[in-house]
Amino acid sequence: MIYCLEDDASIRELMIYTLSAAEFEAEGFSCAADFWRAVYDAKRPLPELIFLDIMLPDEDGISVLKKLRSERFTADIPVIMATAKGSEYDKIKGLDLGADDYLAKPFGMMEMVSRARAVLRRTRKSQGSDETSLCVDGIVLDESKHIVTVDDEPIDLTLKEFDLLALFMKNVGRALTREIIFSTVWGEDYAIETRTVDVHIATLRTKLKRAGELIKTVRGVGYKLIDISGE
């Protein structure tokens, strides 16, 4: 999925049409507020790539980029900035803050698709070369070996506890509803029993010892894993 944050409706619709024709899934947003609602919606998968305009009606693109890079669960999403032609300051500022590429307006749609493909190739290649371990504040989870350690001490987890922890570690800082947790870990075929989630998380917290405190209850929503070392 590619998100296009662009306030000009005609440009946004053309971007989505072109990306769809190039066999990408794409969704457009006219303002930062709608974009952030989608990003923080745990029922939606995170985008693989974001096209981000500098000039927006409610929040400028540089500010949006800063927030994306400051949140652990969005920090690695590649971003292509759209800057006004000749705006050297915006271009340099965006790259300094972690933008992966930029397009100078007005840009051609085929150039946009080419940039998207190039950035996604680099990102997927980088992700493919990574180890299978997830690390958060002393917790290390190796998906290929099915091993968990906390401060180098092995932790014995059941299959569901392991899957729960992996889900949290892949979504650090992101509030997950009980329903999302249940459907991801147990599957859609199970009848939803939120108590099942609560019981397993309580057991997981106990087994993780001091690191169990990193799993926080989000009142009225569900749970999230925080990273103290990364704050």
Buried (B, 14 or more C-beta within 10 A) or exposed (E): BBBBBBBBEEBBEBBBEBBEEBEBEBBBBBBBEBBBEBBEEBEEEBBBBBBBBBBBEBBBBBEBBEEBBBBBBBEEBBBBBBBBEEBEEBBEBBEEBBBBBBBBBEBEBEEBBEBBEEBBEEBEEEEEEEEEBBBBBBBBBBBEEEBBBBEEEEBEBEEBBBBBBBBBBBBBBBBBBBBBBBBBBBEEEEEEEEEBBBEBBEBBBEBBEEBBEBBEEEEEEBBBBBBEEEE
